[in-house]
Amino acid sequence: MTVLDAGCGPGRLTVSLAKSAGATGRVVALDLQPGMLMRAKVKTDAAGLRNVEFIEAALGSNVLSADQFDRAVLVTVLGEIPVCEAAFAELYRALKPGGLLAVVEVIFDPHFQTRGTVTSLAYSVGFREQQFFGHRLAYVIHFVKPPGN
Ligand SMILES: C[S@@+](CC[C@H](N)C(=O)[O-])C[C@H]1O[C@@H](n2cnc3c(N)ncnc32)[C@H](O)[C@@H]1O
């Protein structure tokens, strides 16, 4: 699988995503802070992973080409993004039809976003909710880009 770690930060999730993607899979780790990307690269290098590409860019600036990802994760990033609609639109476009976006929000994050906010943003660009895990203060929502879109 090809997986997008959107707002990868220091690579907390990037290593496990790359291990899960395996030698035939690929992870794209995107963040707007070069320092974060460097920290993530140190981690993937230390783990001997060669299937990670790093992109320094703002999600929502349309740097990602269309229909390339099977999965995308957006973990405690949304509240830091100034124009969330553009970010969701780019995630939607970059996923393959049938692809899955996992959004994680946790109340301890100072930029926490409610389930209602996340869901209405996702629906506004075409995503459909597939599954909800957790509770209103700490949750994962899986959104699907409908097949055929
Ligand atoms: C709280 S950290 C979360 C990092 C990682 N996802 C995790 O769970 O450990 C948020 C990250 O999102 C990045 N970020 C904020 N706005 C962004 C944007 N528009 N595009 C890409 N990355 C962004 C920040 O630079 C930061 O590294």
The ligand as an SDF file (V2000), in Angstrom:
LIG
                    3D

 27 29  0  0  0  0  0  0  0  0999 V2000
    0.8970   17.8380   16.9740 C   0  0  0  0  0  0  0  0  0  0  0  0
    1.9760   17.4550   15.6410 S   0  0  0  0  0  0  0  0  0  0  0  0
    1.4560   15.7990   15.2500 C   0  0  0  0  0  0  0  0  0  0  0  0
    2.5380   15.0140   14.5720 C   0  0  0  0  0  0  0  0  0  0  0  0
    2.1690   13.5580   14.2650 C   0  0  0  0  0  0  0  0  0  0  0  0
    1.0390   13.4610   13.3840 N   0  0  0  0  0  0  0  0  0  0  0  0
    1.9220   12.7850   15.5230 C   0  0  0  0  0  0  0  0  0  0  0  0
    0.7820   12.4000   15.7830 O   0  0  0  0  0  0  0  0  0  0  0  0
    2.8830   12.5670   16.2700 O   0  0  0  0  0  0  0  0  0  0  0  0
    1.3170   18.4110   14.2940 C   0  0  0  0  0  0  0  0  0  0  0  0
    2.2170   18.4750   13.0730 C   0  0  0  0  0  0  0  0  0  0  0  0
    1.4530   18.9790   11.9730 O   0  0  0  0  0  0  0  0  0  0  0  0
    2.2800   19.8230   11.1970 C   0  0  0  0  0  0  0  0  0  0  0  0
    1.4310   20.7180   10.4230 N   0  0  0  0  0  0  0  0  0  0  0  0
    0.6480   21.7390   10.8530 C   0  0  0  0  0  0  0  0  0  0  0  0
    0.0040   22.2980    9.8310 N   0  0  0  0  0  0  0  0  0  0  0  0
    0.3790   21.6310    8.7110 C   0  0  0  0  0  0  0  0  0  0  0  0
    0.0600   21.7510    7.3370 C   0  0  0  0  0  0  0  0  0  0  0  0
   -0.7910   22.6680    6.8730 N   0  0  0  0  0  0  0  0  0  0  0  0
    0.6430   20.8930    6.4780 N   0  0  0  0  0  0  0  0  0  0  0  0
    1.5000   19.9530    6.9140 C   0  0  0  0  0  0  0  0  0  0  0  0
    1.8350   19.7840    8.2030 N   0  0  0  0  0  0  0  0  0  0  0  0
    1.2890   20.6270    9.0930 C   0  0  0  0  0  0  0  0  0  0  0  0
    3.1530   20.5260   12.2240 C   0  0  0  0  0  0  0  0  0  0  0  0
    4.3190   21.0370   11.6200 O   0  0  0  0  0  0  0  0  0  0  0  0
    3.4160   19.3960   13.2240 C   0  0  0  0  0  0  0  0  0  0  0  0
    4.5870   18.7080   12.9190 O   0  0  0  0  0  0  0  0  0  0  0  0
  1  2  1  0
  2  3  1  0
  2 10  1  0
  3  4  1  0
  4  5  1  0
  5  6  1  0
  5  7  1  0
  7  8  2  0
  7  9  1  0
 10 11  1  0
 11 12  1  0
 11 26  1  0
 12 13  1  0
 13 14  1  0
 13 24  1  0
 14 15  1  0
 14 23  1  0
 15 16  2  0
 16 17  1  0
 17 18  1  0
 17 23  2  0
 18 19  1  0
 18 20  2  0
 20 21  1  0
 21 22  2  0
 22 23  1  0
 24 25  1  0
 24 26  1  0
 26 27  1  0
M  CHG  2   2   1   9  -1
M  END
$$$$
